[in-house]
Amino acid sequence: MNARTDAIRQIAQSHPDHQPPATEIDAIFGCDVFSLDILQKRLPKPVFRMLKATIARGERLDPDIADTMACAMKDWAISKGATHYTHWFQPMTGLTAEKHDAFLTPTGEGRAINEFSGKMLICGEPDASSFPSGGLRSTFEARGYTAWDPTVPAFIIGRTLHVPTLFYSYSGEALDRKIPLMRSISALSRQALRILRLFGNDTATFVRPSVGPEQEYFLVDRRLAALRPDLLLAGRTLMGTPPAKGQEMEDHYFGSIPARVMAFMQDVEDALFRLGIPAKTRHNEVAPGQFEIAPIYEDANIATDHNMLIMNLLHEIAPRHDFICLLHEKPFAGVNGSGKHNNWSISDSEGNNLLDPGKTPLDNAQFLVFLAAVLRAVHKHSAALRLGTVGAGNDHRLGANEAPPAIISVYLGDMLTDVIDTIMNGVTHKPGRTSMEIGVSSLPPLPVDLSDRNRTSPFAFTGNKFEFRAVGSSQSIAPVNIALNTAMACALDDIATELEATVGSGTSLNAALQELLPRLFREHQAVVFNGNGYSEEWPVEAARRGLPNLATTVDALERYNTPEVMDVFLRQNVLSEREMLARQEILLDTYAKTIAIEASLMLDMSRTQILPVALQEQAAAADLVLKTRAVSTEAAMEEERFTSLRGHTVGLSGALSALEQQLAALRAAADAHTAARIARDGVVPAMQACREHCDALERMLNAAVWPLPSYAEMLWLH
């Protein structure tokens, strides 16, 4: 019995834990969050009013209240059992970071007090030298800063108070994704308010994007995962043949949730509820072993923090149930990968959704202006939006008939498309259905949405929001929302500038819109595509329309420093030129390093696990040929098996040598740009050549001797 078969035996003999007892959501929701309700109880009224103004309207925080805030935060945290605090931030690693400090401060004479001052709250100094900076910081320059973000509440995990913070360099550049995100939110608000003022809205004080990210993930038994170095170190399988049954029968999607998985989900939800994260939906996804959790919409800044916490908790809680959680976009070849649909909308300070068409969208001029701005943003700035989806993992998913293509287009549905046609061409508008009958007499008429759903579109309208479906499951949602907010701010800026000039010259707003809207819709009609994004015809049609097809991460990143992309972020003061070039460098370097790690794993696993077993089987096959020839004149079958084994063994050895050469070239590259191109054009194809031989050997060898858990075992043993 080898390690693989022993692990399978253990799984078969194990009994999943019973589901945890139900908890009263009302009793635990937000109980570990330093919420506004708690603030109001623990702060003097003037201090609370100032902090609330900062949170609600983005007003500058008075540093004089910091000590009062810190004292209240410390007392609350200690009352909850906390002993430490940390500035919790999101560096350019794509992960979160934290350094824990004790409240305890020695006073001398063997005594100590609990201390947490306003200075400690507002600003911390982590070592910035070991975080990616893209040249903004030299490795010998260690100083960096974390700054308290008062717009997001502090929270407790375990016995540590977590203070959400921003991360910036000694010279003031953003070293994280939160600072540009907050800048993009402010830019969007400034430009959207200009439109609202034109429509006579003088009461709205801000406009903010709301986001609801749908987090997909896989679960694999950790006893099996422990035998897969590729899963542990790369998050995906570098070799493996599809099982006889995958998702062909379409019986996993929305199916009954296995008991052990349900227990895991409930543990995750309990942890999320305690942190005030409104996890709303859970279900089986399309592929076996794949699942989804989705929260309710929240302000984009808070939603970004909450999604990072969701990913952290999925990883942390999975081992309690003998799972590992895989957030990689493509853990298994041949089955659906994992995405993270980014549902995005914008609302004003009075709670009005500016992307809600209402019952008569043709008559809703304000909605039509914001719709035109969305089309302009996506059409003119698609390269910038594509940068929100880059990553080596997502390259396996985009355009693979399971995710939208890398071509960024907009799906509007029949009703809104008809509205636009009416505006552009003056054709008679056909009212859409508001209800339908399905032939069941006991049911009342059922409501109908303004549009169907198009699963092949990267940017689809879904009633009162847009769903950006190209984001990868392992990615922070900050980059895509930075791009969305900033592109939208640019489009609104263009529209507001024109309308203000026209109205200022004496033209009525209605007359200005009568001229502007048809022109905008005609100008950006090319980006609207309601058809099948998976069809072979669409890339050809997209090229005819002038829509870019940035198929790989490297293709997209090489556009980062072009004027068309840089102007988007520079114009709205979301990123400086230095910050943009730094991000390009970081992302190219990350891509190259990711591919290098996978290539090293492929070499190690093939040479230490696959080739030894293959050579043993080859020797056994040769021996079988000799023994068969000794008793029979006919040994064709035996010879065929030996020849095939020999061919793939020799082929794998040669492919590994070629991979090693490509990896050496990657590591010798003079810069991140060159390394990334070598990774894409040399290392990735060389890895695929190795995989073809490994997978062929897996299909040929006795399952009892194959060292790696199979796809069938990993996908179906839950």
C-alpha positions in Angstrom: 0.0 0.0 0.0 1.5 3.4 -1.0 0.8 6.8 0.6 -2.0 7.6 -1.9 -4.0 4.4 -1.3 -3.5 4.8 2.4 -4.9 8.3 2.3 -8.0 7.0 0.3 -8.5 4.3 2.9 -8.4 6.8 5.7 -11.0 9.0 4.0 -13.2 6.0 3.3 -13.1 5.0 7.0 -13.6 8.5 8.4 -16.9 9.9 9.6 -17.6 13.6 8.9 -18.2 15.7 11.9 -21.8 16.5 12.7 -22.9 19.9 11.5 -22.4 22.6 14.2 -25.4 23.7 16.1 -27.4 26.5 14.5 -26.5 30.0 15.8 -28.8 33.0 16.1 -27.4 35.3 13.4 -28.9 38.3 15.2 -27.0 37.5 18.3 -23.6 37.1 16.7 -23.7 39.4 13.7 -21.0 42.0 14.0 -20.2 41.1 17.6 -16.5 41.3 17.0 -16.6 44.6 15.1 -16.0 48.0 16.6 -19.2 49.3 14.9 -20.9 52.7 14.9 -23.3 51.5 17.6 -20.4 50.6 19.9 -18.6 53.9 19.0 -21.7 55.9 19.9 -21.8 54.2 23.4 -18.1 54.6 24.1 -17.2 58.0 22.6 -18.1 61.5 23.8 -20.8 63.0 21.5 -18.6 65.6 19.8 -16.0 63.0 19.0 -18.6 60.6 17.7 -20.1 63.3 15.4 -16.6 64.1 14.0 -15.8 60.4 13.3 -19.3 59.8 11.8 -18.8 62.7 9.4 -15.5 61.2 8.3 -17.1 57.8 7.7 -20.2 59.1 6.0 -18.9 62.1 4.0 -15.2 61.5 3.8 -14.4 64.6 5.9 -10.8 64.9 7.1 -10.3 63.3 10.5 -9.3 65.6 13.3 -6.0 64.1 14.8 -7.0 65.6 18.2 -9.6 62.9 18.7 -7.1 60.0 18.0 -6.3 59.4 21.7 -9.9 59.3 22.7 -10.6 56.8 19.8 -7.6 54.7 20.7 -8.6 54.5 24.4 -12.2 53.5 23.5 -11.0 50.9 20.9 -8.4 49.4 23.4 -11.0 49.1 26.3 -13.5 47.5 24.0 -10.9 45.1 22.6 -9.7 44.1 26.0 -13.2 43.5 27.2 -13.5 41.0 24.3 -10.4 39.2 25.4 -7.9 40.8 23.1 -4.3 41.1 24.2 -2.7 42.4 21.0 -3.3 44.8 18.1 -2.2 44.9 14.5 -2.3 47.3 11.6 -4.0 45.1 9.0 -3.1 46.1 5.5 -3.0 44.8 1.9 0.4 45.1 0.2 1.0 44.4 -3.5 1.5 40.7 -2.7 -2.2 40.3 -3.3 -2.6 39.0 0.3 -3.1 40.7 3.6 -0.3 41.5 6.1 -0.2 42.0 9.9 2.4 42.5 12.7 1.0 41.9 16.2 2.0 44.1 19.1 0.9 43.6 22.7 -1.1 46.2 24.5 1.1 45.4 27.5 3.8 48.0 28.2 6.3 47.6 31.1 6.4 50.5 33.6 9.3 49.3 35.6 9.5 47.6 39.0 8.0 44.5 37.6 4.7 46.1 36.6 3.0 46.8 33.3 0.0 48.6 31.9 -2.2 48.2 28.8 -1.4 51.0 26.4 -2.8 52.0 23.0 -2.3 55.7 22.2 -3.7 57.8 19.4 -0.2 57.8 17.8 -0.2 54.0 17.8 -3.7 54.0 16.2 -3.1 56.5 13.5 0.3 55.4 12.2 2.5 52.4 12.3 5.9 51.6 10.8 6.3 48.1 9.3 9.4 47.0 7.5 8.6 47.9 3.9 11.8 46.5 2.4 10.4 42.9 2.0 7.2 43.9 0.3 6.9 44.5 -3.5 7.4 48.1 -4.4 8.4 48.0 -8.1 11.4 50.3 -7.5 9.6 52.8 -5.3 11.7 51.5 -2.4 15.2 50.1 -2.4 15.7 46.9 -0.5 18.1 48.6 2.0 15.5 51.3 2.7 13.2 49.7 5.2 10.9 52.4 6.3 7.2 52.3 5.4 4.0 53.4 7.1 0.5 52.1 7.8 -2.2 54.7 8.3 -5.5 54.0 10.0 -8.5 54.0 7.6 -11.3 55.3 9.8 -13.9 54.5 7.1 -13.6 50.8 7.8 -14.4 49.5 11.3 -11.8 47.7 13.4 -12.4 44.1 14.3 -11.2 41.2 16.4 -10.0 37.8 15.2 -8.8 35.5 17.9 -7.2 37.7 20.6 -6.0 40.4 18.3 -7.6 43.8 17.5 -7.2 44.4 13.7 -7.1 48.0 12.6 -7.7 48.4 8.8 -4.9 50.6 7.4 -3.3 52.0 4.3 0.3 51.2 3.4 2.6 53.9 1.9 6.2 54.6 1.4 8.6 57.0 3.1 8.1 59.4 0.1 4.3 59.1 0.2 3.6 56.7 -2.7 1.0 54.0 -2.4 2.5 50.5 -1.6 -0.9 48.9 -1.5 -4.2 48.7 -3.4 -6.4 50.4 -0.8 -5.0 53.9 -1.3 -5.7 53.9 -5.1 -9.1 52.4 -4.5 -10.1 55.2 -2.1 -8.7 57.7 -4.6 -10.8 56.1 -7.4 -13.9 56.3 -5.2 -13.4 60.0 -4.6 -12.8 60.6 -8.3 -16.0 58.8 -9.2 -17.9 60.8 -6.6 -16.6 64.2 -7.8 -17.5 63.5 -11.4 -20.9 61.9 -10.7 -22.0 64.8 -8.5 -21.4 67.1 -11.5 -24.0 65.1 -13.4 -26.4 65.1 -10.5 -26.1 68.9 -10.1 -27.0 69.3 -13.8 -30.2 67.4 -13.1 -31.0 69.7 -10.2 -29.9 67.4 -7.4 -28.3 69.7 -4.8 -28.8 67.5 -1.8 -26.6 64.5 -2.6 -23.2 64.9 -0.9 -21.4 61.9 -2.4 -21.7 59.1 -4.9 -20.1 55.7 -4.0 -19.8 52.4 -5.8 -21.2 49.3 -4.3 -19.8 45.8 -4.9 -20.9 42.3 -4.3 -18.1 39.7 -5.2 -19.1 36.1 -5.7 -16.2 34.0 -4.4 -15.7 30.6 -6.0 -13.4 27.9 -4.6 -12.5 24.2 -4.6 -12.2 21.9 -1.6 -9.8 18.9 -1.6 -9.3 16.5 1.2 -6.1 17.5 2.8 -4.8 14.0 3.1 -4.8 13.8 -0.7 -3.5 17.3 -1.1 -0.6 16.5 1.1 0.6 14.1 -1.6 0.4 16.8 -4.3 3.3 19.3 -4.0 1.8 21.2 -6.9 -1.4 21.8 -5.0 0.5 22.8 -1.8 2.9 25.2 -3.5 1.2 26.3 -6.7 -2.4 26.0 -5.9 -3.1 23.9 -9.0 -2.4 20.5 -10.5 0.5 20.6 -13.0 -0.4 17.2 -14.2 -3.4 14.9 -14.1 -5.9 13.3 -16.4 -9.6 14.2 -16.3 -11.9 11.6 -14.5 -14.4 9.5 -16.4 -17.1 11.7 -14.9 -16.5 15.4 -14.4 -19.2 18.0 -14.9 -20.7 16.4 -18.1 -24.0 15.4 -16.4 -24.5 18.9 -14.9 -25.6 17.3 -11.7 -23.3 19.1 -9.3 -24.4 22.7 -9.9 -26.9 23.7 -7.1 -26.9 20.1 -6.0 -27.2 18.8 -2.4 -24.2 20.0 -0.4 -22.2 17.2 1.2 -22.4 17.0 5.0 -18.7 17.7 5.6 -18.8 20.6 3.2 -21.9 22.0 4.9 -20.2 21.8 8.3 -17.3 23.7 6.8 -19.6 26.3 5.2 -21.4 26.9 8.5 -18.2 27.4 10.4 -17.1 29.9 7.8 -20.4 31.7 7.9 -20.3 31.9 11.7 -16.8 33.5 11.6 -18.0 35.9 8.9 -21.2 36.9 10.8 -19.1 37.7 13.8 -17.1 40.1 11.7 -20.2 41.7 10.3 -19.7 40.2 6.8 -23.1 39.6 5.3 -22.6 36.2 3.6 -25.9 35.6 1.9 -25.5 32.7 -0.6 -23.8 29.3 -0.6 -24.1 26.6 -3.2 -22.3 23.9 -5.2 -20.7 25.4 -8.3 -20.5 23.8 -11.8 -17.5 21.5 -11.3 -17.3 18.7 -8.8 -15.6 19.8 -5.6 -16.3 23.5 -6.5 -18.4 25.8 -4.3 -19.4 29.5 -4.0 -20.1 32.0 -1.2 -21.5 35.4 -2.0 -22.2 38.4 0.3 -24.7 41.2 0.1 -23.6 44.4 -1.7 -21.5 46.8 0.3 -19.5 50.0 -0.2 -16.6 49.1 -2.5 -14.0 49.9 0.2 -15.6 47.7 2.8 -16.4 45.0 0.3 -12.7 44.8 -0.7 -11.7 44.3 3.0 -14.4 41.8 3.5 -13.5 39.7 0.4 -9.9 39.5 1.6 -11.2 38.3 5.0 -13.4 35.7 3.3 -10.5 34.3 1.4 -8.4 34.2 4.6 -11.1 32.5 6.5 -11.7 29.9 3.8 -8.1 29.0 4.0 -7.9 28.9 7.8 -11.1 27.0 8.5 -10.8 24.3 5.8 -8.2 22.2 7.7 -10.5 22.0 10.7 -12.7 19.8 8.4 -9.7 18.0 6.8 -9.9 20.1 3.6 -7.6 22.5 1.9 -9.3 25.4 0.1 -8.1 26.1 -3.5 -8.6 29.7 -4.7 -6.6 29.2 -7.9 -8.4 30.1 -11.1 -7.7 26.7 -12.6 -6.8 24.0 -10.1 -7.8 21.2 -12.5 -7.5 21.0 -16.2 -10.6 20.0 -18.2 -13.2 21.2 -15.6 -14.5 24.6 -14.9 -12.2 27.0 -13.2 -13.1 29.6 -10.5 -13.9 33.2 -11.0 -15.1 36.1 -8.8 -18.0 37.9 -10.4 -17.7 41.6 -9.4 -21.2 43.0 -9.3 -20.8 46.8 -9.4 -23.3 49.7 -9.1 -23.2 53.3 -8.0 -25.5 55.1 -5.6 -25.8 58.6 -4.2 -25.7 59.6 -0.5 -29.5 59.4 -0.4 -29.5 55.7 -1.4 -30.6 56.1 -5.1 -29.1 53.6 -7.4 -27.9 55.6 -10.4 -27.9 52.5 -12.6 -31.5 51.6 -11.9 -33.4 52.1 -15.2 -36.8 52.3 -13.5 -40.0 51.1 -15.2 -39.6 53.4 -18.2 -35.9 53.6 -19.0 -36.5 55.5 -22.2 -37.9 58.4 -20.2 -35.2 58.2 -17.4 -32.8 60.8 -18.8 -30.5 60.6 -15.8 -30.2 56.9 -16.0 -29.5 57.2 -19.8 -26.6 59.6 -19.1 -25.0 57.2 -16.6 -25.6 54.3 -19.0 -23.9 56.2 -21.8 -21.0 56.9 -19.4 -20.6 53.2 -18.7 -20.5 52.4 -22.4 -17.9 55.2 -22.9 -15.8 54.0 -20.0 -15.7 50.4 -21.2 -15.2 51.3 -24.8 -12.5 53.9 -24.4 -10.7 52.3 -21.5 -11.0 48.6 -22.0 -7.3 48.1 -21.8 -7.3 49.7 -18.3 -10.2 47.4 -17.3 -8.4 44.4 -18.5 -5.5 45.2 -16.1 -7.9 44.5 -13.3 -8.0 40.8 -14.3 -4.4 40.0 -14.9 -2.6 37.0 -13.4 -1.0 33.8 -14.4 -3.9 31.8 -12.9 -6.5 33.8 -14.8 -4.8 33.1 -18.1 -5.9 29.5 -17.8 -9.5 30.6 -17.5 -10.3 33.6 -19.7 -11.6 32.6 -23.1 -11.8 28.9 -22.2 -15.6 28.5 -22.6 -16.1 28.7 -18.9 -15.3 32.4 -18.5 -15.7 35.4 -20.6 -13.2 36.1 -23.3 -10.4 38.6 -22.7 -12.2 40.9 -25.2 -14.0 43.4 -23.0 -17.6 44.0 -24.2 -20.9 45.0 -22.7 -24.1 43.0 -22.6 -27.2 45.1 -22.2 -30.1 42.7 -23.1 -32.9 43.1 -25.5 -34.8 45.9 -23.6 -31.9 48.3 -23.1 -30.5 47.6 -26.6 -34.0 48.5 -27.9 -34.0 51.7 -25.9 -30.6 52.7 -27.3 -31.8 51.9 -30.9 -34.8 54.1 -30.3 -32.6 57.0 -29.2 -30.1 56.6 -32.0 -32.4 55.8 -34.9 -35.9 57.0 -33.8 -37.4 53.5 -34.2 -40.5 52.7 -32.2 -39.7 51.4 -28.8 -41.1 48.0 -28.0 -42.1 47.7 -24.3 -40.6 44.6 -22.7 -42.5 42.0 -20.7 -43.1 42.9 -17.1 -44.4 39.4 -16.2 -44.9 36.0 -17.7 -47.2 33.0 -17.4 -45.7 29.5 -17.2 -48.8 27.5 -17.4 -49.2 26.6 -13.7 -52.6 27.8 -12.6 -51.8 28.1 -8.9 -49.0 30.7 -9.5 -49.5 34.4 -10.0 -47.9 36.2 -12.9 -44.1 36.0 -12.4 -41.9 39.1 -12.7 -39.5 39.4 -15.5 -36.1 41.2 -15.3 -35.1 43.9 -17.8 -32.6 41.6 -19.3 -31.7 38.0 -19.5 -28.3 36.8 -18.3 -25.4 36.3 -20.7 -22.8 34.0 -19.1 -20.3 34.7 -21.9 -20.1 38.4 -21.5 -17.4 40.0 -19.4 -19.4 43.0 -18.5 -23.2 42.3 -18.3 -26.1 44.4 -17.2 -28.2 42.5 -14.6 -31.1 44.7 -13.7 -29.6 47.6 -11.8 -25.9 46.8 -11.8 -23.1 45.5 -14.0 -21.5 42.1 -13.5 -17.8 42.1 -14.4 -17.2 38.4 -14.8 -13.5 38.3 -15.8 -12.0 38.7 -12.3 -10.1 35.7 -11.1 -11.0 33.8 -7.9 -7.7 34.4 -6.1 -7.5 38.1 -7.0 -8.2 41.1 -4.8 -11.2 43.0 -6.1 -9.4 46.3 -5.5 -7.6 46.5 -9.0 -10.7 45.8 -11.0 -12.7 48.3 -9.0 -9.9 50.9 -9.2 -10.1 50.5 -13.0 -13.9 50.6 -13.1 -14.3 53.6 -10.8 -11.5 55.6 -12.6 -12.7 54.8 -16.2 -16.2 55.8 -15.1 -14.9 59.0 -13.6 -13.2 59.8 -16.9 -16.3 59.2 -18.9 -18.5 61.3 -16.5 -15.9 64.0 -16.6 -16.1 64.1 -20.4 -19.9 64.2 -20.4 -20.2 66.7 -17.5 -17.7 69.1 -19.2 -19.7 69.1 -22.4 -23.1 69.4 -20.8 -21.9 72.2 -18.4 -20.6 74.2 -21.4 -23.7 73.7 -23.5 -26.1 74.5 -20.6 -23.9 77.4 -19.6 -24.3 78.9 -23.1 -28.1 79.0 -22.7 -29.2 75.7 -24.1 -31.7 73.8 -22.0 -30.5 70.5 -20.5 -33.2 68.6 -22.4 -32.1 70.0 -25.7 -28.4 69.3 -24.8 -29.3 65.7 -24.0 -31.3 65.3 -27.2 -28.2 66.0 -29.1 -25.6 64.3 -26.8 -27.2 60.9 -26.1 -27.7 59.7 -29.6 -24.2 60.7 -30.5 -22.7 59.0 -27.5 -24.6 55.8 -28.1 -23.6 55.7 -31.8 -19.9 56.5 -30.8 -19.8 53.6 -28.4 -22.2 51.1 -29.9 -19.3 48.9 -31.0 -18.7 47.8 -27.4 -22.2 46.4 -27.0 -22.4 42.7 -27.8 -25.4 40.6 -26.8 -24.4 37.4 -28.5 -22.3 34.3 -27.7 -18.8 35.4 -26.5 -17.6 31.8 -26.8 -18.3 31.6 -30.6 -15.4 31.4 -33.1 -16.9 34.3 -34.9 -16.8 36.8 -32.0 -13.0 37.4 -32.0 -13.2 38.1 -35.7 -16.1 40.5 -35.3 -14.5 42.1 -32.3 -11.4 42.9 -34.3 -13.6 44.4 -37.0 -15.1 46.6 -34.4 -11.7 47.7 -33.1 -12.0 46.0 -29.7 -8.7 44.9 -28.3 -8.1 41.2 -27.5 -5.4 41.1 -24.8 -5.3 37.3 -24.4 -2.6 36.9 -21.8 -1.4 38.7 -18.7 1.8 39.8 -20.5 -0.2 41.2 -23.4 -2.3 43.3 -21.0 0.6 44.4 -18.8 2.6 45.7 -21.7 -0.2 48.2 -22.2 0.1 49.5 -18.7 2.6 52.3 -19.6 0.9 53.3 -22.8 -0.6 56.9 -22.9 -4.1 55.5 -23.4 -3.9 53.7 -20.1 -1.7 56.0 -18.1 -3.9 59.0 -18.9 -6.9 57.3 -17.3 -5.3 57.1 -13.9 -3.2 60.3 -14.1 -6.1 62.4 -15.2 -8.2 61.5 -12.1 -5.2 61.6 -9.7 -5.7 57.9 -8.8 -2.2 56.8 -9.5 1.0 58.8 -10.2 3.3 57.9 -13.1 5.8 56.4 -10.6 3.1 54.4 -8.9 1.8 53.1 -12.3 5.3 52.0 -13.5 5.9 50.4 -10.2 2.7 48.4 -10.5 3.6 47.3 -14.0 7.0 46.1 -12.7 5.5 44.2 -9.7 2.8 42.5 -11.8 5.3 41.4 -14.5 7.7 40.2 -11.9 4.9 38.3 -10.0 3.8 36.6 -13.3 7.4 35.5 -14.1 8.0 34.2 -10.5 4.7 32.3 -10.5 5.6 30.5 -13.8 9.1 29.8 -12.5 7.7 28.2 -9.3 5.4 26.0 -11.4 8.2 25.0 -13.7 10.5 24.1 -10.8 7.7 22.0 -9.4 7.1 20.3 -12.7 10.8 19.4 -12.9 10.9 18.1 -9.3 7.7 16.1 -9.4 8.5 14.6 -12.8 12.0 13.5 -11.8 11.4 12.3 -8.3 7.9 10.9 -8.5 6.8 10.2 -12.1 10.0 9.0 -13.9 11.0 6.5 -11.2 7.6 4.8 -11.3 7.6 5.0 -15.1 11.0 3.4 -15.3 10.0 0.6 -13.0 7.0 -0.1 -15.1 9.1 0.1 -18.2 11.5 -2.5 -16.8 8.5 -4.7 -15.8 7.1 -4.3 -19.4 10.5 -5.3 -20.9 10.7 -8.3 -18.6 7.2 -9.3 -19.6 8.2 -9.1 -23.3 11.1 -11.5 -22.7 9.1 -13.9 -20.7 6.3 -13.9 -23.3 8.8 -14.5 -26.1 10.2 -17.4 -24.1 6.9 -19.3 -24.3 5.2 -17.8 -27.4 6.1 -16.6 -30.8 3.5 -13.8 -30.5 4.3 -10.9 -28.1 2.9 -7.9 -30.1 0.7 -6.6 -27.3 3.5 -6.8 -24.7 5.9 -5.1 -27.1 3.4 -2.4 -27.9 3.1 -1.6 -24.2 6.8 -1.5 -23.7 7.3 0.7 -26.8 4.6 3.2 -25.7 6.0 3.4 -22.1 9.5 3.8 -23.4 8.4 6.5 -25.9 6.7 8.6 -23.2 9.5 8.0 -20.7 12.1 9.2 -23.1 9.8 12.0 -24.3 9.3 13.2 -20.8 13.0 13.2 -20.1 13.7 15.3 -23.2 10.8 17.6 -22.4 12.2 18.2 -18.9 15.6 19.1 -20.3 13.9 21.6 -22.6 11.9 23.0 -19.7 15.1 23.3 -17.6 16.7 25.4 -20.4 13.7 27.7 -20.6 13.6 28.1 -16.9 17.3 29.0 -16.8 16.7 31.7 -19.5 13.8 33.1 -17.4 16.0 33.3 -14.3 18.8 35.0 -16.3 16.5 37.6 -17.8 17.8 41.2 -17.3 14.4 42.7 -16.3 10.8 41.8 -15.4 9.5 42.5 -18.9 11.9 40.1 -20.5 11.4 37.4 -17.8 7.6 37.6 -18.3 7.9 37.2 -22.1 10.2 34.2 -21.7 7.7 32.7 -19.1 4.8 33.1 -21.5 6.5 32.1 -24.8 9.0 29.6 -23.6 8.4 28.1 -20.1 4.6 27.7 -20.4 4.7 25.7 -23.7 7.6 23.6 -22.3 5.6 22.8 -19.2 2.7 21.7 -21.4 4.9 19.4 -23.4 6.0 17.8 -20.1 2.4 17.5 -18.9 1.4 15.6 -22.1 3.9 12.8 -21.4 3.0 12.7 -17.6 -0.7 12.4 -18.3 -0.1 9.7 -20.9 1.9 7.8 -18.4 -0.8 8.1 -15.8 -3.3 6.6 -18.2 -1.0 3.7 -18.9 0.3 2.7 -15.4 -1.3 0.6 -12.8 -3.3 2.9 -10.5 -1.9 1.1 -7.5 1.6 2.3 -8.2 0.8 5.8 -9.4 2.1 8.2 -6.7 -0.2 11.1 -7.1 -3.9 11.3 -6.1 -6.0 11.3 -9.2 -8.5 13.9 -10.4 -11.4 11.5 -9.6 -10.2 11.1 -6.0 -9.6 14.8 -5.4 -12.8 16.0 -7.0 -15.3 13.5 -5.7 -14.0 12.5 -2.2 -15.8 14.9 0.1 
